[in-house]
Amino acid sequence: MVKAAEKGDKEHLFDLRMQILQGIDPFTSGAAELQLHHLEHNRKVMESFLKKNEV
């Protein structure tokens, strides 16, 4: 794969990588609502854990 990548169009490969990164943006991707739900859930779990372990 590395050898094939060296022969490929580097700009095209860069564009593909950028599309992947844009697809995982938790605020603007098609799955933003789900990702924000996961972040909120994680926050609640962390708060609950900290309350249980307060001294």
N, CA, C and O atoms as a Tinker XYZ file with bonds, in Angstrom:
   220  protein
     1  N      0.816000   -1.184000    0.000000    73     2
     2  CA     0.000000    0.000000    0.000000    64     1     3
     3  C      0.863000    1.252000    0.000000    63     2     4     5
     4  O      0.531000    2.247000   -0.645000    81     3
     5  N      1.975000    1.197000    0.730000    73     3     6
     6  CA     2.853000    2.358000    0.791000    64     5     7
     7  C      3.422000    2.661000   -0.583000    63     6     8     9
     8  O      3.469000    3.818000   -1.002000    81     7
     9  N      3.855000    1.620000   -1.283000    73     7    10
    10  CA     4.407000    1.820000   -2.622000    64     9    11
    11  C      3.352000    2.395000   -3.554000    63    10    12    13
    12  O      3.646000    3.285000   -4.352000    81    11
    13  N      2.133000    1.896000   -3.460000    73    11    14
    14  CA     1.050000    2.410000   -4.308000    64    13    15
    15  C      0.747000    3.863000   -3.965000    63    14    16    17
    16  O      0.442000    4.658000   -4.853000    81    15
    17  N      0.828000    4.214000   -2.689000    73    15    18
    18  CA     0.553000    5.590000   -2.281000    64    17    19
    19  C      1.598000    6.548000   -2.832000    63    18    20    21
    20  O      1.280000    7.685000   -3.180000    81    19
    21  N      2.848000    6.092000   -2.912000    73    19    22
    22  CA     3.906000    6.951000   -3.442000    64    21    23
    23  C      3.662000    7.286000   -4.906000    63    22    24    25
    24  O      4.067000    8.350000   -5.376000    81    23
    25  N      3.001000    6.383000   -5.632000    73    23    26
    26  CA     2.731000    6.613000   -7.048000    64    25    27
    27  C      1.451000    7.411000   -7.254000    63    26    28    29
    28  O      1.224000    7.944000   -8.340000    81    27
    29  N      0.612000    7.500000   -6.225000    73    27    30
    30  CA    -0.696000    8.137000   -6.349000    64    29    31
    31  C     -0.632000    9.652000   -6.324000    63    30    32    33
    32  O      0.407000   10.257000   -6.058000    81    31
    33  N     -1.771000   10.235000   -6.609000    73    31    34
    34  CA    -1.923000   11.681000   -6.576000    64    33    35
    35  C     -2.025000   12.119000   -5.117000    63    34    36    37
    36  O     -3.036000   11.865000   -4.460000    81    35
    37  N     -0.988000   12.770000   -4.612000    73    35    38
    38  CA    -0.941000   13.127000   -3.200000    64    37    39
    39  C     -2.047000   14.109000   -2.823000    63    38    40    41
    40  O     -2.561000   14.047000   -1.706000    81    39
    41  N     -2.421000   14.999000   -3.711000    73    39    42
    42  CA    -3.508000   15.940000   -3.412000    64    41    43
    43  C     -4.825000   15.197000   -3.255000    63    42    44    45
    44  O     -5.622000   15.523000   -2.376000    81    43
    45  N     -5.055000   14.206000   -4.098000    73    43    46
    46  CA    -6.285000   13.425000   -4.013000    64    45    47
    47  C     -6.321000   12.660000   -2.693000    63    46    48    49
    48  O     -7.360000   12.613000   -2.034000    81    47
    49  N     -5.202000   12.064000   -2.305000    73    47    50
    50  CA    -5.137000   11.330000   -1.043000    64    49    51
    51  C     -5.361000   12.274000    0.145000    63    50    52    53
    52  O     -6.021000   11.912000    1.118000    81    51
    53  N     -4.808000   13.477000    0.054000    73    51    54
    54  CA    -5.024000   14.471000    1.113000    64    53    55
    55  C     -6.505000   14.835000    1.206000    63    54    56    57
    56  O     -7.055000   14.922000    2.304000    81    55
    57  N     -7.148000   15.047000    0.066000    73    55    58
    58  CA    -8.573000   15.369000    0.046000    64    57    59
    59  C     -9.404000   14.254000    0.682000    63    58    60    61
    60  O    -10.356000   14.526000    1.414000    81    59
    61  N     -9.046000   13.014000    0.404000    73    59    62
    62  CA    -9.756000   11.894000    1.011000    64    61    63
    63  C     -9.590000   11.888000    2.526000    63    62    64    65
    64  O    -10.551000   11.650000    3.259000    81    63
    65  N     -8.381000   12.148000    2.990000    73    63    66
    66  CA    -8.148000   12.198000    4.437000    64    65    67
    67  C     -8.941000   13.338000    5.081000    63    66    68    69
    68  O     -9.471000   13.184000    6.181000    81    67
    69  N     -9.020000   14.466000    4.401000    73    67    70
    70  CA    -9.783000   15.590000    4.938000    64    69    71
    71  C    -11.271000   15.263000    5.005000    63    70    72    73
    72  O    -11.949000   15.688000    5.940000    81    71
    73  N    -11.786000   14.526000    4.044000    73    71    74
    74  CA   -13.194000   14.125000    4.076000    64    73    75
    75  C    -13.476000   13.226000    5.283000    63    74    76    77
    76  O    -14.524000   13.335000    5.920000    81    75
    77  N    -12.536000   12.349000    5.584000    73    75    78
    78  CA   -12.687000   11.478000    6.753000    64    77    79
    79  C    -12.723000   12.321000    8.028000    63    78    80    81
    80  O    -13.570000   12.106000    8.895000    81    79
    81  N    -11.808000   13.273000    8.137000    73    79    82
    82  CA   -11.772000   14.128000    9.324000    64    81    83
    83  C    -13.047000   14.944000    9.472000    63    82    84    85
    84  O    -13.559000   15.093000   10.582000    81    83
    85  N    -13.560000   15.470000    8.380000    73    83    86
    86  CA   -14.795000   16.243000    8.438000    64    85    87
    87  C    -15.962000   15.372000    8.867000    63    86    88    89
    88  O    -16.893000   15.849000    9.517000    81    87
    89  N    -15.917000   14.109000    8.510000    73    87    90
    90  CA   -16.988000   13.187000    8.864000    64    89    91
    91  C    -17.034000   12.829000   10.332000    63    90    92    93
    92  O    -18.047000   12.319000   10.810000    81    91
    93  N    -15.944000   13.089000   11.068000    73    91    94
    94  CA   -15.939000   12.746000   12.483000    64    93    95
    95  C    -16.020000   13.982000   13.377000    63    94    96    97
    96  O    -15.872000   13.868000   14.594000    81    95
    97  N    -16.249000   15.145000   12.803000    73    95    98
    98  CA   -16.412000   16.360000   13.592000    64    97    99
    99  C    -17.684000   16.227000   14.438000    63    98   100   101
   100  O    -18.774000   16.101000   13.880000    81    99
   101  N    -17.567000   16.252000   15.772000    73    99   102
   102  CA   -18.741000   16.008000   16.606000    64   101   103
   103  C    -19.788000   17.117000   16.551000    63   102   104   105
   104  O    -20.888000   16.944000   17.077000    81   103
   105  N    -19.474000   18.245000   15.933000    73   103   106
   106  CA   -20.418000   19.354000   15.901000    64   105   107
   107  C    -21.089000   19.552000   14.549000    63   106   108   109
   108  O    -22.172000   20.131000   14.481000    81   107
   109  N    -20.467000   19.083000   13.473000    73   107   110
   110  CA   -21.037000   19.358000   12.147000    64   109   111
   111  C    -21.254000   18.121000   11.289000    63   110   112   113
   112  O    -21.793000   18.228000   10.187000    81   111
   113  N    -20.853000   16.965000   11.764000    73   111   114
   114  CA   -21.005000   15.765000   10.942000    64   113   115
   115  C    -22.455000   15.303000   10.937000    63   114   116   117
   116  O    -23.282000   15.812000   11.694000    81   115
   117  N    -22.753000   14.347000   10.089000    73   115   118
   118  CA   -24.084000   13.779000   10.032000    64   117   119
   119  C    -24.479000   13.070000   11.317000    63   118   120   121
   120  O    -25.665000   12.891000   11.593000    81   119
   121  N    -23.491000   12.668000   12.099000    73   119   122
   122  CA   -23.747000   11.972000   13.359000    64   121   123
   123  C    -23.556000   12.890000   14.566000    63   122   124   125
   124  O    -23.361000   12.410000   15.683000    81   123
   125  N    -23.610000   14.191000   14.352000    73   123   126
   126  CA   -23.345000   15.148000   15.430000    64   125   127
   127  C    -24.273000   14.954000   16.615000    63   126   128   129
   128  O    -23.833000   15.009000   17.764000    81   127
   129  N    -25.544000   14.729000   16.349000    73   127   130
   130  CA   -26.502000   14.575000   17.446000    64   129   131
   131  C    -26.140000   13.365000   18.312000    63   130   132   133
   132  O    -26.194000   13.445000   19.540000    81   131
   133  N    -25.778000   12.266000   17.689000    73   131   134
   134  CA   -25.395000   11.060000   18.428000    64   133   135
   135  C    -24.105000   11.297000   19.221000    63   134   136   137
   136  O    -24.008000   10.899000   20.382000    81   135
   137  N    -23.127000   11.938000   18.602000    73   135   138
   138  CA   -21.859000   12.170000   19.286000    64   137   139
   139  C    -22.045000   13.118000   20.467000    63   138   140   141
   140  O    -21.433000   12.923000   21.518000    81   139
   141  N    -22.883000   14.143000   20.306000    73   139   142
   142  CA   -23.137000   15.053000   21.420000    64   141   143
   143  C    -23.888000   14.337000   22.545000    63   142   144   145
   144  O    -23.667000   14.624000   23.722000    81   143
   145  N    -24.767000   13.412000   22.187000    73   143   146
   146  CA   -25.450000   12.599000   23.191000    64   145   147
   147  C    -24.423000   11.782000   23.990000    63   146   148   149
   148  O    -24.520000   11.694000   25.214000    81   147
   149  N    -23.448000   11.189000   23.305000    73   147   150
   150  CA   -22.401000   10.417000   23.984000    64   149   151
   151  C    -21.587000   11.301000   24.920000    63   150   152   153
   152  O    -21.259000   10.890000   26.033000    81   151
   153  N    -21.260000   12.514000   24.478000    73   151   154
   154  CA   -20.502000   13.430000   25.332000    64   153   155
   155  C    -21.292000   13.787000   26.592000    63   154   156   157
   156  O    -20.742000   13.818000   27.693000    81   155
   157  N    -22.585000   14.055000   26.417000    73   155   158
   158  CA   -23.429000   14.388000   27.565000    64   157   159
   159  C    -23.532000   13.193000   28.516000    63   158   160   161
   160  O    -23.461000   13.362000   29.733000    81   159
   161  N    -23.697000   12.008000   27.976000    73   159   162
   162  CA   -23.763000   10.798000   28.807000    64   161   163
   163  C    -22.460000   10.624000   29.596000    63   162   164   165
   164  O    -22.491000   10.338000   30.793000    81   163
   165  N    -21.335000   10.793000   28.933000    73   163   166
   166  CA   -20.033000   10.663000   29.610000    64   165   167
   167  C    -19.914000   11.675000   30.742000    63   166   168   169
   168  O    -19.408000   11.349000   31.816000    81   167
   169  N    -20.376000   12.902000   30.508000    73   167   170
   170  CA   -20.319000   13.934000   31.540000    64   169   171
   171  C    -21.130000   13.499000   32.764000    63   170   172   173
   172  O    -20.674000   13.635000   33.899000    81   171
   173  N    -22.328000   12.978000   32.525000    73   171   174
   174  CA   -23.185000   12.537000   33.638000    64   173   175
   175  C    -22.543000   11.387000   34.408000    63   174   176   177
   176  O    -22.589000   11.360000   35.638000    81   175
   177  N    -21.949000   10.445000   33.697000    73   175   178
   178  CA   -21.285000    9.312000   34.350000    64   177   179
   179  C    -20.118000    9.808000   35.195000    63   178   180   181
   180  O    -19.936000    9.343000   36.320000    81   179
   181  N    -19.335000   10.732000   34.682000    73   179   182
   182  CA   -18.190000   11.257000   35.434000    64   181   183
   183  C    -18.653000   12.016000   36.669000    63   182   184   185
   184  O    -18.055000   11.879000   37.736000    81   183
   185  N    -19.718000   12.818000   36.541000    73   183   186
   186  CA   -20.234000   13.544000   37.700000    64   185   187
   187  C    -20.734000   12.573000   38.770000    63   186   188   189
   188  O    -20.479000   12.768000   39.959000    81   187
   189  N    -21.437000   11.542000   38.351000    73   187   190
   190  CA   -21.939000   10.540000   39.284000    64   189   191
   191  C    -20.784000    9.834000   39.999000    63   190   192   193
   192  O    -20.837000    9.612000   41.208000    81   191
   193  N    -19.766000    9.493000   39.259000    73   191   194
   194  CA   -18.604000    8.814000   39.839000    64   193   195
   195  C    -17.928000    9.713000   40.883000    63   194   196   197
   196  O    -17.560000    9.259000   41.966000    81   195
   197  N    -17.772000   10.999000   40.532000    73   195   198
   198  CA   -17.111000   11.919000   41.461000    64   197   199
   199  C    -17.933000   12.123000   42.729000    63   198   200   201
   200  O    -17.363000   12.229000   43.815000    81   199
   201  N    -19.258000   12.181000   42.617000    73   199   202
   202  CA   -20.108000   12.329000   43.787000    64   201   203
   203  C    -19.996000   11.119000   44.706000    63   202   204   205
   204  O    -19.969000   11.267000   45.927000    81   203
   205  N    -19.931000    9.939000   44.136000    73   203   206
   206  CA   -19.830000    8.712000   44.932000    64   205   207
   207  C    -18.482000    8.619000   45.658000    63   206   208   209
   208  O    -18.380000    7.988000   46.711000    81   207
   209  N    -17.471000    9.241000   45.096000    73   207   210
   210  CA   -16.120000    9.126000   45.657000    64   209   211
   211  C    -15.655000   10.367000   46.391000    63   210   212   213
   212  O    -14.464000   10.501000   46.675000    81   211
   213  N    -16.567000   11.283000   46.708000    73   211   214
   214  CA   -16.185000   12.466000   47.460000    64   213   215
   215  C    -15.814000   12.059000   48.882000    63   214   216   217
   216  O    -16.376000   11.124000   49.451000    81   215
   217  N    -14.869000   12.777000   49.425000    73   215   218
   218  CA   -14.425000   12.480000   50.789000    64   217   219
   219  C    -14.831000   13.600000   51.682000    63   218   220
   220  O    -14.559000   13.563000   52.882000    81   219
